[in-house]
Structure formats: structure tokens, C-alpha cells
Amino acid sequence: MSVATPLALSFGAPLGLLALLAIPLALLGLYAARRRRTAYAVRFPAAGTLALAAGVVSPWRRLLPAALALAAIAALALALAKPQRTIAVPVEGASVVLVTDHSGSMSATDVEPDRLSAAETAAETFLDKLPKQTRVGVVAYSDGPDGTLPPTTDRDRVRGTIEAQTAAGATATGEALQVAIDTLAPGGDKSKAKASAIILLSDGKTTTGRDPVGVARIAKRLGIPIYTVALGTEDATIPNPVSPLSPPIAVPPDPETLKQIAQVSGGRAFTSDDAGELRGIYSSLGSKLATKHEQREITPGFAGAGLVLLIVAGLLSLPRLGRLP
């Protein structure tokens, strides 16, 4: 079952809102009627005692039916305007592939506790935000794609593939993106890539394999946007794998290339140097990628409320006052 999230209220026939002008006109009518009754009122010192003895209704009981009637007019006027609620609903058959870099530079600790651990935690947040029927795949890579899971609704398998990564090796971003594209559009069939997207998280420059920007152009032709997240800080380093005594290796992120990948493919680029910010990015993407906005008319609800208020107002006024408000 899909869960719809309410976003906004609009009106299909906004001219119907002119019926709300009936409310101030009704208030003026009530005011004039009460002034007319006051003008012909007879002053009598014992009027309060006589009113209690006769069981006269208190002022608030007289005003309540009128207030309910005005509320009914407002609800019916809104119904005439054909109110519509804009909601976010899950996209049927949506598929998302997480392309995650676990090259050696992902062991840098400039993002706490380290880049790879922060990426795994952010991926968990992403999965929590996605509708359950959205299929998620994984392409983990370093020297090349080495951990691939086709899109599935089995979240445990997705989590297992993500958590199995260790930071080591080079960065073959282009190769990993191509595998993700082939997974979403086998044989280059654009019709199979409907409602699909790729999220690429990487922290460094491509050091081996094909040009990722060229692969992004393929994704564009197939209608698969790539959303990129550049992780890390400019002054990050990792220990030299050759010798602990050797100078550390600089591992700055490459936001420029990742931004180009996103722009070429029709996606969006993000940068993050903080684990909390990274989780926020993934949370936002999880809420947006697999949903679409639809307008649902809710006229019957307003019309029903107006009729109920009108009936209640009539019932409250007739037994004691013998008249409609």
C-alpha cells in the first residue's frame, strides 16, 4: 500500500471562493436584526428574573447556531472552489542504484569516524526514507565494480552489500557507473529505465577505467539522472601504504568532476565534509527520488462538513428558539 504525504492545498475553481462573501453579508444581517429588536425592547427591572423563570436561552446558546451556520457557509463555499490537495505518492516501479566508492581514500578520517563508515550510515538513512516498494540496487567499486546487487525490495540484502565494503584500491568511477546503467537499462533499452536514478558517492578523482563524464552522457540518453555526492575535505590525507615513515598521501575530493557528471546526466550535485550533512543529503534524496506529486480533489469532504454543520445549526436553533439562525 502506498502512503501519500500531504504537501499543499489549491483550488480547481478559485472563483467559487467568491461565495465566502456571503459570510460578511450574513453577519451584517444578524447585526441589523439584533439592532432592530433592541430598538423595540421594553426596559423592565425584573427582566432577568422573568427570563430565568421562563427558561430563556442564554446569549451564547443563541449565538452558537449562528456561528455553526456561518462555518457551514464557509465550508460549502470552499467546496464550490473544488479544493485539491497536492500529495507526494510513491512512483510505481521506481528503481535506484547506489554507486559507492570504497577506494583506499575512503579510509580518511576527515569525516568522522571515517569516510566509508559515514557513507554506510548515510545509506541506511537513505533506505529508511524510501518507500518500501522502491527497488534499490548497489554497485560498490574501487579498482573496478566488485560488489553488485540488482535492484530489489529486500532491504536486508542491500544493507549487507553496503556493509561488506572495505577501503582499498583505486577509483574506477566510470566503470561502476556503466554497470549501474546496464543494470537499470539492460541492452540500452530506455523503456526499462523508466523511473530510475543513480546516486554516486565518491571522494576522489577517477584513477582508472573509462571517463565517467562520457558514461554520464549515456545515462542522459537513457533518461537516467545521476545524483552525485562529493565526500571529504581538501586537506584530507591517508597514511602512505608503502611505508609508515613516508609522507601521508593527500586525498582531496573531486567535486568538479562529480558536478559535471550530475549536470551532463540531468541530476544534481552535492558536496559534504560532515557526516551529519551527508545523512541529511541522503535523507532528502530518499524522500524525493521515488515519489511524484499528484493533485487529489477533496471537494466531498468540504461539502459533507458544510452540510453537517448546517444540520447541527438547525437542530440547535429549532427546539429552544423556534427558528433558524
VOBA-1610 file (N, C-alpha, C; in pm, whole numbers, padded with zeros to 5 digits, always signed):
BEGIN
Met+00084-00119+00000Met+00000+00000+00000Met+00088+00124+00000Ser+00056+00220-00085Ser+00135+00343-00092Ser+00089+00441+00013Val+00181+00518+00065Val+00150+00619+00165Val+00167+00756+00102Ala+00062+00836+00106Ala+00066+00969+00045Ala+00095+01074+00151Thr+00184+01163+00121Thr+00220+01270+00213Thr+00161+01401+00166Pro+00075+01468+00249Pro+00015+01593+00206Pro+00118+01704+00195Leu+00109+01785+00090Leu+00207+01891+00069Leu+00143+02030+00066Ala+00033+02047-00012Ala-00023+02181-00026Ala-00169+02171-00068Leu-00241+02285-00056Leu-00382+02292-00092Leu-00399+02397-00201Ser-00472+02360-00306Ser-00501+02453-00415Ser-00648+02437-00452Phe-00693+02517-00550Phe-00834+02515-00587Phe-00846+02503-00738Gly-00934+02410-00782Gly-00957+02391-00923Gly-01047+02497-00984Ala-01136+02556-00902Ala-01227+02661-00948Ala-01224+02775-00846Pro-01114+02852-00845Pro-01096+02955-00742Pro-01207+03061-00738Leu-01279+03081-00849Leu-01389+03180-00848Leu-01497+03140-00748Gly-01503+03012-00716Gly-01602+02967-00617Gly-01579+03028-00480Leu-01456+03076-00456Leu-01426+03139-00327Leu-01503+03269-00307Leu-01558+03324-00416Leu-01640+03446-00403Leu-01761+03421-00316Ala-01801+03295-00304Ala-01916+03262-00219Ala-01887+03293-00073Leu-01759+03308-00037Leu-01725+03344+00101Leu-01776+03483+00137Leu-01808+03565+00035Leu-01863+03698+00062Leu-01998+03689+00131Ala-02061+03573+00125Ala-02190+03555+00193Ala-02174+03564+00345Ile-02054+03536+00395Ile-02034+03538+00541Ile-02045+03680+00597Pro-01970+03779+00544Pro-01989+03915+00598Pro-02129+03968+00574Leu-02194+03929+00465Leu-02332+03973+00441Leu-02425+03914+00546Ala-02404+03788+00581Ala-02486+03725+00684Ala-02462+03791+00820Leu-02337+03825+00849Leu-02307+03894+00977Leu-02376+04030+00983Leu-02375+04103+00871Leu-02444+04232+00868Leu-02594+04214+00890Gly-02651+04107+00831Gly-02793+04080+00850Gly-02827+04050+00995Leu-02743+03969+01059Leu-02766+03938+01201Leu-02754+04062+01288Tyr-02653+04145+01258Tyr-02633+04268+01334Tyr-02753+04361+01321Ala-02803+04375+01198Ala-02920+04462+01176Ala-03041+04408+01248Ala-03061+04277+01246Ala-03178+04218+01312Ala-03173+04239+01462Arg-03056+04227+01522Arg-03045+04245+01667Arg-03064+04392+01706Arg-03014+04482+01622Arg-03037+04626+01649Arg-03185+04660+01641Arg-03255+04595+01547Arg-03398+04621+01534Arg-03474+04572+01657Arg-03436+04456+01709Arg-03502+04405+01828Arg-03471+04491+01949Thr-03348+04543+01957Thr-03309+04628+02070Thr-03387+04759+02068Ala-03414+04811+01951Ala-03488+04938+01941Ala-03628+04926+01996Tyr-03689+04809+01989Tyr-03826+04792+02037Tyr-03832+04722+02172Ala-03715+04704+02236Ala-03713+04638+02366Ala-03774+04726+02474Val-03844+04666+02571Val-03907+04739+02682Val-03821+04720+02805Arg-03779+04833+02866Arg-03697+04825+02986Arg-03783+04781+03104Phe-03739+04677+03175Phe-03814+04627+03290Phe-03714+04574+03391Pro-03713+04627+03513Pro-03611+04591+03612Pro-03603+04443+03641Ala-03712+04376+03634Ala-03712+04234+03672Ala-03702+04143+03551Ala-03652+04192+03440Ala-03647+04111+03318Ala-03560+03988+03335Gly-03446+04001+03406Gly-03356+03888+03426Gly-03423+03777+03503Thr-03500+03813+03609Thr-03569+03712+03689Thr-03674+03641+03607Leu-03749+03718+03528Leu-03852+03659+03444Leu-03792+03566+03338Ala-03674+03605+03285Ala-03609+03523+03184Ala-03570+03387+03240Leu-03517+03390+03364Leu-03478+03263+03427Leu-03600+03177+03452Ala-03707+03242+03497Ala-03829+03168+03527Ala-03890+03108+03400Ala-03874+03177+03290Ala-03934+03131+03165Ala-03842+03036+03088Gly-03720+03018+03138Gly-03626+02928+03070Gly-03572+02985+02942Val-03552+03117+02938Val-03499+03180+02817Val-03355+03136+02794Val-03319+03115+02670Val-03186+03066+02635Val-03083+03176+02657Ser-02965+03138+02711Ser-02859+03234+02734Ser-02805+03284+02601Pro-02738+03403+02602Pro-02689+03461+02476Pro-02598+03368+02398Trp-02508+03296+02466Trp-02416+03211+02391Trp-02486+03097+02322Arg-02597+03047+02382Arg-02674+02942+02317Arg-02747+02994+02194Arg-02778+03124+02195Arg-02841+03183+02076Arg-02739+03205+01966Leu-02615+03237+02007Leu-02512+03267+01908Leu-02451+03141+01846Leu-02453+03029+01918Leu-02389+02908+01868Leu-02447+02859+01736Pro-02580+02850+01722Pro-02633+02808+01591Pro-02591+02901+01478Ala-02589+03032+01506Ala-02548+03127+01403Ala-02403+03104+01363Ala-02315+03079+01463Ala-02174+03054+01433Ala-02157+02928+01350Leu-02232+02823+01384Leu-02224+02699+01308Leu-02274+02719+01165Ala-02378+02799+01150Ala-02431+02826+01017Ala-02327+02900+00931Leu-02257+02995+00994Leu-02153+03067+00920Leu-02038+02974+00880Ala-02003+02885+00972Ala-01899+02787+00940Ala-01943+02697+00825Ala-02071+02662+00822Ala-02124+02579+00714Ala-02115+02652+00580Ile-02146+02782+00582Ile-02135+02861+00459Ile-01991+02861+00409Ala-01896+02877+00501Ala-01755+02879+00463Ala-01713+02745+00401Ala-01753+02634+00465Ala-01717+02502+00412Ala-01778+02477+00275Leu-01905+02518+00255Leu-01970+02497+00127Leu-01909+02586+00018Ala-01866+02708+00057Ala-01800+02796-00039Ala-01668+02737-00084Leu-01593+02679+00009Leu-01467+02614-00027Leu-01493+02493-00117Ala-01603+02423-00092Ala-01638+02309-00177Ala-01665+02354-00321Leu-01731+02470-00336Leu-01758+02523-00470Leu-01629+02552-00546Ala-01523+02587-00472Ala-01394+02619-00535Ala-01315+02494-00573Lys-01371+02374-00549Lys-01307+02247-00582Lys-01165+02236-00524Pro-01155+02226-00393Pro-01022+02218-00330Pro-00946+02092-00372Gln-00816+02108-00392Gln-00729+01998-00431Gln-00608+01995-00340Arg-00571+01876-00298Arg-00453+01861-00213Arg-00340+01801-00296Thr-00225+01868-00296Thr-00108+01816-00365Thr-00035+01722-00271Ile-00016+01599-00315Ile+00046+01498-00229Ile+00163+01433-00300Ala+00254+01379-00222Ala+00366+01303-00276Ala+00332+01155-00266Val+00329+01087-00378Val+00295+00945-00379Val+00411+00867-00439Pro+00431+00744-00394Pro+00541+00663-00448Pro+00523+00638-00598Val+00634+00640-00670Val+00632+00610-00813Val+00633+00459-00831Glu+00535+00409-00906Glu+00528+00265-00929Glu+00648+00219-01012Gly+00713+00113-00966Gly+00824+00055-01041Gly+00953+00134-01036Ala+00966+00227-00940Ala+01088+00308-00931Ala+01207+00222-00888Ser+01323+00251-00948Ser+01446+00180-00912Ser+01559+00281-00893Val+01639+00260-00789Val+01753+00346-00761Val+01875+00258-00738Val+01988+00295-00798Val+02112+00221-00776Val+02210+00310-00702Leu+02260+00261-00589Leu+02363+00331-00512Leu+02500+00287-00564Val+02576+00381-00615Val+02712+00352-00662Val+02807+00410-00557Thr+02874+00322-00483Thr+02952+00366-00368Thr+03100+00334-00385Asp+03180+00435-00368Asp+03326+00426-00379Asp+03383+00373-00247His+03464+00266-00256His+03533+00219-00134His+03683+00205-00162Ser+03734+00299-00242Ser+03878+00301-00270Ser+03956+00334-00143Gly+04087+00326-00152Gly+04170+00347-00033Gly+04150+00481+00033Ser+04117+00584-00046Ser+04099+00718+00012Ser+03978+00727+00104Met+03888+00629+00095Met+03770+00631+00181Met+03803+00597+00326Ser+03929+00564+00352Ser+03970+00538+00491Ser+04008+00667+00564Ala+04009+00780+00493Ala+04044+00908+00556Ala+03946+00941+00668Thr+04000+01002+00773Thr+03919+01030+00893Thr+03877+01176+00902Asp+03882+01249+00790Asp+03838+01389+00796Asp+03687+01398+00814Val+03614+01292+00782Val+03471+01280+00811Val+03457+01170+00916Glu+03403+01203+01031Glu+03400+01108+01143Glu+03299+00996+01120Pro+03329+00873+01164Pro+03459+00828+01214Pro+03561+00810+01101Asp+03512+00780+00982Asp+03592+00781+00859Asp+03495+00789+00743Arg+03546+00817+00625Arg+03458+00841+00511Arg+03368+00721+00480Leu+03424+00604+00480Leu+03346+00486+00443Leu+03235+00459+00544Ser+03266+00469+00673Ser+03164+00446+00776Ser+03052+00550+00768Ala+03091+00675+00742Ala+02991+00782+00728Ala+02901+00755+00607Ala+02961+00705+00499Ala+02883+00674+00379Ala+02785+00561+00405Glu+02827+00460+00479Glu+02738+00348+00510Glu+02621+00394+00597Thr+02649+00479+00695Thr+02542+00530+00781Thr+02443+00614+00701Ala+02495+00695+00609Ala+02408+00778+00526Ala+02321+00691+00435Ala+02376+00581+00385Ala+02299+00490+00301Ala+02184+00428+00380Glu+02207+00400+00508Glu+02100+00348+00593Glu+01986+00450+00604Thr+02023+00577+00620Thr+01922+00683+00626Thr+01844+00690+00496Phe+01914+00677+00385Phe+01850+00680+00254Phe+01747+00568+00242Leu+01783+00449+00282Leu+01692+00335+00273Leu+01569+00355+00359Asp+01587+00416+00475Asp+01474+00440+00565Asp+01374+00538+00505Lys+01420+00629+00423Lys+01334+00732+00366Lys+01261+00687+00239Leu+01310+00584+00175Leu+01248+00538+00051Leu+01119+00462+00078Pro+01019+00475-00009Pro+00901+00388+00002Pro+00943+00241-00008Lys+00874+00154+00065Lys+00915+00014+00072Lys+00911-00055-00063Gln+00822-00009-00155Gln+00812-00077-00283Gln+00917-00032-00384Thr+00998+00069-00348Thr+01105+00115-00437Thr+01219+00014-00436Arg+01260-00025-00554Arg+01370-00122-00565Arg+01505-00048-00558Val+01598-00106-00484Val+01730-00045-00465Val+01837-00146-00503Gly+01932-00100-00586Gly+02046-00182-00621Gly+02175-00118-00570Val+02284-00191-00575Val+02413-00141-00526Val+02523-00179-00625Val+02612-00084-00652Val+02735-00113-00725Val+02848-00054-00641Ala+02921-00140-00571Ala+03037-00097-00493Ala+03161-00114-00580Tyr+03255-00018-00567Tyr+03372-00025-00656Tyr+03496+00037-00593Ser+03610-00007-00643Ser+03740+00057-00616Ser+03820+00047-00745Asp+03904-00059-00760Asp+03975-00079-00887Asp+03877-00107-01001Gly+03760-00155-00965Gly+03653-00186-01058Gly+03531-00225-00977Pro+03417-00245-01042Pro+03297-00288-00969Pro+03321-00427-00909Asp+03308-00439-00777Asp+03335-00566-00712Asp+03226-00609-00615Gly+03120-00534-00608Gly+03007-00571-00524Gly+02879-00521-00588Thr+02810-00609-00661Thr+02693-00565-00737Thr+02569-00639-00691Leu+02463-00561-00669Leu+02332-00617-00632Leu+02226-00556-00722Pro+02155-00637-00800Pro+02049-00582-00885Pro+01939-00519-00798Pro+01863-00424-00853Pro+01757-00359-00776Pro+01661-00460-00714Thr+01634-00444-00587Thr+01548-00535-00512Thr+01476-00458-00402Thr+01367-00514-00353Thr+01297-00455-00238Thr+01344-00516-00107Asp+01438-00610-00115Asp+01492-00675+00005Asp+01597-00582+00067Arg+01555-00504+00164Arg+01645-00406+00226Arg+01762-00472+00299Asp+01742-00591+00353Asp+01849-00659+00425Asp+01965-00693+00330Arg+01933-00735+00208Arg+02038-00767+00111Arg+02112-00639+00070Val+02039-00530+00058Val+02102-00403+00022Val+02198-00360+00132Arg+02151-00368+00256Arg+02236-00329+00369Arg+02359-00419+00378Gly+02340-00547+00355Gly+02452-00640+00362Gly+02559-00609+00258Thr+02517-00573+00138Thr+02613-00540+00032Thr+02689-00413+00066Ile+02619-00314+00121Ile+02683-00188+00157Ile+02783-00206+00271Glu+02744-00284+00371Glu+02829-00300+00489Glu+02948-00391+00465Ala+02951-00464+00353Ala+03060-00557+00325Ala+03183-00488+00266Gln+03178-00357+00245Gln+03288-00287+00179Gln+03403-00257+00275Thr+03523-00259+00222Thr+03642-00214+00296Thr+03719-00118+00207Ala+03784-00020+00268Ala+03855+00083+00193Ala+03989+00033+00142Ala+04000+00018+00009Ala+04126-00027-00052Ala+04117-00011-00203Gly+04229+00012-00269Gly+04233+00012-00414Gly+04219+00149-00477Ala+04209+00149-00610Ala+04200+00272-00689Ala+04054+00314-00706Thr+04028+00405-00802Thr+03895+00462-00819Thr+03852+00451-00966Ala+03762+00357-00994Ala+03713+00334-01131Ala+03567+00378-01140Thr+03545+00507-01128Thr+03408+00558-01124Thr+03332+00532-01254Gly+03396+00553-01368Gly+03329+00533-01497Gly+03282+00390-01514Glu+03366+00293-01477Glu+03329+00152-01489Glu+03208+00120-01401Ala+03207+00174-01280Ala+03097+00148-01188Ala+02966+00208-01239Leu+02973+00329-01293Leu+02852+00392-01348Leu+02797+00312-01466Gln+02885+00259-01549Gln+02839+00181-01664Gln+02764+00056-01618Val+02816-00009-01513Val+02749-00128-01460Val+02611-00090-01406Ala+02602+00024-01338Ala+02473+00069-01285Ala+02374+00095-01398Ile+02421+00158-01506Ile+02335+00186-01621Ile+02288+00056-01685Asp+02379-00039-01702Asp+02343-00167-01762Asp+02243-00242-01676Thr+02250-00221-01545Thr+02156-00286-01454Thr+02016-00228-01470Leu+02008-00095-01485Leu+01878-00028-01496Leu+01819-00035-01636Ala+01905-00040-01739Ala+01859-00043-01878Ala+01935-00150-01955Pro+01903-00276-01930Pro+01975-00384-01999Pro+01967-00369-02150Gly+02082-00382-02217Gly+02085-00370-02361Gly+02059-00229-02412Gly+02068-00130-02324Gly+02043+00007-02365Gly+01897+00035-02394Asp+01805-00045-02337Asp+01661-00028-02359Asp+01609+00083-02268Lys+01578+00198-02326Lys+01534+00314-02249Lys+01403+00287-02177Ser+01315+00206-02237Ser+01185+00179-02175Ser+01199+00107-02042Lys+01307+00031-02025Lys+01327-00042-01900Lys+01385+00047-01790Ala+01432+00165-01828Ala+01493+00256-01730Ala+01393+00357-01676Lys+01265+00337-01701Lys+01163+00430-01654Lys+01167+00443-01502Ala+01156+00567-01454Ala+01155+00595-01309Ala+01280+00542-01241Ser+01395+00557-01306Ser+01521+00509-01250Ser+01616+00625-01221Ala+01707+00604-01128Ala+01806+00706-01095Ala+01928+00638-01034Ile+02041+00708-01040Ile+02165+00660-00980Ile+02214+00763-00880Ile+02261+00716-00765Ile+02325+00804-00667Ile+02472+00759-00656Leu+02561+00850-00689Leu+02704+00821-00686Leu+02769+00894-00568Leu+02832+00819-00480Leu+02908+00879-00371Leu+03054+00842-00389Ser+03137+00945-00403Ser+03280+00923-00421Ser+03357+01036-00353Asp+03484+01010-00324Asp+03563+01113-00256Asp+03687+01154-00335Gly+03711+01089-00446Gly+03836+01120-00516Gly+03822+01118-00667Lys+03931+01152-00733Lys+03933+01155-00879Lys+03940+01013-00934Thr+03884+00996-01053Thr+03892+00868-01122Thr+04038+00842-01158Thr+04088+00725-01119Thr+04229+00693-01144Thr+04247+00578-01241Thr+04139+00513-01278Thr+04149+00401-01371Thr+04016+00381-01442Gly+04021+00318-01559Gly+03899+00290-01632Gly+03852+00404-01720Arg+03728+00393-01769Arg+03674+00489-01865Arg+03637+00622-01801Asp+03618+00722-01885Asp+03583+00857-01840Asp+03440+00859-01787Pro+03419+00894-01660Pro+03284+00892-01605Pro+03190+00995-01669Val+03245+01106-01720Val+03160+01206-01784Val+03102+01151-01913Gly+03181+01075-01986Gly+03130+01011-02107Gly+03020+00911-02075Val+03035+00839-01965Val+02932+00744-01923Val+02805+00821-01883Ala+02823+00938-01822Ala+02708+01019-01782Ala+02624+01060-01904Arg+02691+01080-02018Arg+02617+01115-02141Arg+02529+00999-02185Ile+02577+00879-02165Ile+02496+00760-02196Ile+02373+00757-02106Ala+02395+00787-01977Ala+02283+00789-01883Ala+02179+00893-01923Lys+02225+01006-01973Lys+02135+01111-02018Lys+02046+01062-02132Arg+02105+00993-02229Arg+02028+00943-02344Arg+01923+00841-02301Leu+01951+00770-02195Leu+01858+00668-02147Leu+01759+00724-02045Gly+01773+00851-02011Gly+01682+00912-01915Gly+01707+00872-01772Ile+01835+00845-01739Ile+01871+00805-01602Ile+01955+00916-01539Pro+01898+00999-01453Pro+01977+01105-01389Pro+02073+01047-01285Ile+02188+01110-01274Ile+02287+01069-01174Ile+02301+01181-01071Tyr+02275+01149-00945Tyr+02292+01243-00835Tyr+02426+01212-00768Thr+02512+01310-00759Thr+02646+01286-00707Thr+02667+01353-00572Val+02745+01289-00488Val+02781+01344-00357Val+02932+01334-00344Ala+02999+01450-00335Ala+03143+01454-00315Ala+03171+01459-00165Leu+03243+01361-00116Leu+03263+01347+00028Leu+03408+01378+00064Gly+03427+01461+00170Gly+03561+01485+00221Gly+03602+01631+00220Thr+03719+01657+00276Thr+03773+01792+00285Thr+03902+01803+00203Glu+03938+01926+00168Glu+04051+01949+00078Glu+04185+01905+00139Asp+04200+01914+00270Asp+04330+01885+00332Asp+04339+01743+00387Ala+04249+01654+00345Ala+04249+01518+00397Ala+04369+01438+00348Thr+04417+01349+00433Thr+04529+01260+00397Thr+04503+01121+00452Ile+04576+01025+00396Ile+04575+00888+00449Ile+04720+00844+00464Pro+04748+00748+00554Pro+04886+00700+00569Pro+04938+00642+00439Asn+05067+00661+00417Asn+05131+00608+00297Asn+05137+00454+00307Pro+05076+00383+00209Pro+05075+00237+00217Pro+05212+00174+00197Val+05305+00247+00139Val+05440+00193+00115Val+05517+00181+00245Ser+05513+00289+00323Ser+05588+00290+00449Ser+05526+00390+00545Pro+05508+00351+00671Pro+05454+00444+00769Pro+05541+00568+00786Leu+05669+00555+00753Leu+05760+00668+00769Leu+05754+00764+00651Ser+05691+00723+00541Ser+05680+00809+00423Ser+05572+00915+00446Pro+05580+01026+00375Pro+05478+01130+00391Pro+05339+01077+00358Pro+05236+01124+00429Pro+05100+01079+00400Pro+05056+01124+00261Ile+04957+01058+00209Ile+04907+01086+00075Ile+04784+01176+00084Ala+04786+01284+00007Ala+04670+01375+00005Ala+04555+01310-00073Val+04434+01319-00015Val+04316+01260-00081Val+04199+01362-00080Pro+04217+01474-00149Pro+04108+01570-00155Pro+03995+01517-00243Pro+03872+01560-00221Pro+03761+01517-00306Pro+03769+01584-00444Asp+03687+01540-00535Asp+03687+01595-00670Asp+03545+01643-00706Pro+03499+01750-00640Pro+03361+01796-00664Pro+03338+01846-00805Glu+03442+01895-00871Glu+03423+01949-01006Glu+03378+01840-01104Thr+03450+01726-01102Thr+03412+01617-01193Thr+03275+01561-01158Leu+03247+01546-01029Leu+03118+01492-00987Leu+03004+01587-01026Lys+03029+01716-01017Lys+02928+01813-01059Lys+02902+01802-01208Gln+03009+01782-01285Gln+02995+01767-01431Gln+02915+01642-01465Ile+02940+01533-01393Ile+02866+01409-01414Ile+02717+01432-01391Ala+02685+01502-01282Ala+02545+01528-01249Ala+02479+01616-01354Gln+02546+01723-01394Gln+02489+01815-01492Gln+02467+01748-01627Val+02564+01671-01673Val+02553+01605-01803Val+02438+01506-01805Ser+02416+01436-01693Ser+02314+01330-01688Ser+02175+01383-01656Gly+02167+01508-01608Gly+02037+01563-01569Gly+02005+01546-01422Gly+02107+01516-01340Gly+02085+01503-01196Gly+02128+01627-01121Arg+02167+01610-00996Arg+02213+01721-00913Arg+02339+01680-00839Ala+02422+01779-00807Ala+02548+01752-00737Ala+02543+01809-00596Phe+02598+01734-00502Phe+02606+01777-00363Phe+02750+01759-00315Thr+02786+01837-00216Thr+02916+01821-00151Thr+02894+01809-00001Ser+02980+01732+00064Ser+02966+01714+00208Ser+03101+01690+00271Asp+03128+01762+00379Asp+03250+01737+00455Asp+03217+01701+00599Asp+03089+01662+00622Asp+03044+01633+00757Asp+02947+01515+00751Ala+02959+01423+00847Ala+02874+01304+00847Ala+02726+01340+00862Gly+02695+01439+00948Gly+02557+01479+00966Gly+02498+01539+00839Glu+02579+01620+00771Glu+02533+01680+00645Glu+02510+01571+00540Leu+02597+01472+00538Leu+02583+01363+00442Leu+02452+01287+00466Arg+02418+01261+00592Arg+02292+01193+00622Arg+02173+01277+00578Gly+02186+01412+00595Gly+02080+01500+00552Gly+02058+01496+00402Ile+02167+01490+00326Ile+02159+01483+00180Ile+02089+01354+00139Tyr+02131+01244+00197Tyr+02071+01114+00162Tyr+01925+01107+00205Ser+01893+01167+00318Ser+01753+01169+00364Ser+01666+01244+00265Ser+01715+01359+00218Ser+01640+01438+00122Ser+01622+01364-00010Leu+01728+01301-00056Leu+01720+01225-00181Leu+01624+01107-00168Gly+01627+01041-00053Gly+01537+00929-00032Gly+01391+00969-00035Ser+01361+01092+00010Ser+01223+01140+00012Ser+01176+01182-00127Lys+01269+01223-00214Lys+01230+01282-00342Lys+01240+01188-00461Leu+01340+01101-00463Leu+01369+01025-00584Leu+01257+00930-00625Ala+01193+00867-00530Ala+01094+00764-00564Ala+00951+00811-00543Thr+00928+00943-00542Thr+00793+00995-00526Thr+00763+01097-00636Lys+00636+01119-00660Lys+00593+01221-00754Lys+00475+01296-00693His+00451+01417-00741His+00344+01500-00689His+00217+01481-00772Glu+00107+01460-00703Glu-00022+01447-00769Glu-00124+01535-00696Gln-00227+01578-00771Gln-00335+01657-00712Gln-00458+01569-00696Arg-00513+01567-00576Arg-00634+01491-00546Arg-00743+01587-00500Glu-00861+01579-00566Glu-00970+01668-00528Glu-01034+01619-00398Ile-01059+01711-00307Ile-01118+01676-00176Ile-01247+01754-00153Thr-01319+01785-00263Thr-01446+01858-00254Thr-01548+01787-00165Pro-01567+01653-00177Pro-01668+01587-00094Pro-01649+01610+00056Gly-01525+01617+00100Gly-01501+01639+00242Gly-01552+01773+00290Phe-01525+01880+00212Phe-01574+02013+00250Phe-01726+02021+00239Ala-01780+01961+00133Ala-01926+01965+00115Ala-01995+01890+00228Gly-01942+01774+00264Gly-02002+01697+00374Gly-01994+01771+00505Ala-01879+01835+00532Ala-01865+01911+00657Ala-01963+02026+00661Gly-01982+02094+00547Gly-02076+02206+00542Gly-02219+02162+00570Leu-02260+02050+00513Leu-02396+02000+00535Leu-02417+01958+00681Val-02316+01893+00738Val-02327+01851+00878Val-02340+01973+00970Leu-02257+02075+00947Leu-02265+02197+01029Leu-02400+02265+01015Leu-02453+02265+00894Leu-02583+02327+00869Leu-02694+02253+00943Ile-02689+02121+00941Ile-02792+02041+01010Ile-02784+02062+01161Val-02660+02062+01214Val-02644+02082+01359Val-02693+02220+01401Ala-02661+02322+01319Ala-02709+02457+01350Ala-02860+02461+01354Gly-02926+02394+01260Gly-03071+02392+01259Gly-03129+02320+01379Leu-03068+02207+01415Leu-03119+02131+01530Leu-03103+02209+01660Leu-02993+02283+01674Leu-02972+02361+01796Leu-03068+02479+01807Ser-03109+02533+01695Ser-03193+02653+01699Ser-03341+02622+01711Leu-03389+02513+01652Leu-03532+02487+01647Leu-03595+02453+01782Pro-03539+02362+01862Pro-03609+02322+01985Pro-03631+02435+02083Arg-03534+02526+02100Arg-03546+02630+02202Arg-03588+02764+02145Leu-03541+02793+02024Leu-03568+02926+01969Leu-03684+02927+01871Gly-03717+02807+01817Gly-03828+02801+01725Gly-03801+02866+01592Arg-03673+02885+01558Arg-03640+02948+01432Arg-03499+02907+01390Leu-03470+02926+01264Leu-03335+02901+01215Leu-03244+03015+01251Pro-03113+02997+01262Pro-03024+03107+01299Pro-03023+03216+01194
//
